């Protein structure tokens, strides 16, 4: 059994849609318990975060970085950092903005550096870029060509019922499933590969 915690902030509902997609992807993996934690309630979920095998972080990109509400959560983990309580957990991230670029990469890098300070192990998206040839389509997975985590784009004048689009939701589901599968391997050590060494299992997380 592996546990995946998805902690997120959403200002207008768009990143919540993305977070729910990550949760769907993680939940479809057998023997994985996935929990969705809105940032407003993180203080009631410290135990779940502490016992998770993987923590997936998500926030909208505001002014070239994660929202202030999510940054407050990152800062609140300092006691856990001091005790290295999250060391060797898996980590991943996702973000959304109105702009196609919107400097979303900076938010994912912020999450990545935070995870590195905690001694965590980062799981990237693991997808080739979509919609990057004449045969491509906006419906492709990873249409925004992110690699560090899942990116989504939501038109500022459309409600969360309509955006982010289906391809970005599917990309977020892929991330959730990838993290859940990695967490299951991580929690099980050499399983499911018979005879694999601990080093093999570690390498498999980045496969």
C-alpha positions, 0 to 999 in steps of 0.5 A, a space after each residue: 500500500 502506498 499513500 499519495 497526498 495532493 496539497 493545492 491552492 486554487 484562487 478561482 477554481 481552475 487549479 482545483 480542477 487540475 488538482 482533482 485530475 491529479 487525484 483521479 490519476 493517482 486513485 486509479 492505481 490499485 493499492 494506492 490511497 490518494 488524498 486531496 488537501 486544499 491549502 485552507 485545511 492543511 493544518 488539519 492534515 499534517 499527519 497525512 502529509 507526514 505519513 505520505 509516501 509522495 506529496 504532490 504540490 499544486 498552485 496557480 502561478 501568480 506574478 511569476 511564482 506560486 500563490 502567496 497562500 501556497 507559499 505560506 504552507 511551504 514556509 509552515 513546513 520549516 519544523 519538518 525541514 529541520 527534523 528532515 521528517 519528509 526526507 526520502 518521500 517522493 515529490 511532484 508538482 503542477 501549476 496553472 495560469 492564464 498565459 500559455 507560458 505565464 512563467 509556470 516553469 518558475 513555480 515548478 522550480 520553486 516546488 522542486 527546490 523546496 522538495 530538494 531542501 526537504 531531501 525529497 525525490 522528485 518525479 517529473 512528468 515523463 511525457 514528450 511534448 505534445 502539439 509540437 509538429 504539423 501533425 500535432 493537436 491542442 488535444 495532445 497530452 503535454 501540449 504546453 511542453 512541460 517536463 518538471 511537472 504538469 502545466 495547465 492554461 486557463 483563459 481568465 474569462 472562462 469558468 472552471 467548468 470549461 477550463 483548463 481544457 481536457 488535454 491539460 486535465 488528462 496531463 494532470 491525470 497522467 502525473 497523478 498516475 505516474 506518481 502513484 505508480 512510483 510511490 507504490 514501487 518506492 514503498 515496496 522496495 524491489 517489488 514488483 521486479 523479482 530479484 531487483 536490488 535496492 539500487 534498481 528500485 531507486 532508479 525505477 522511480 526516475 524511469 
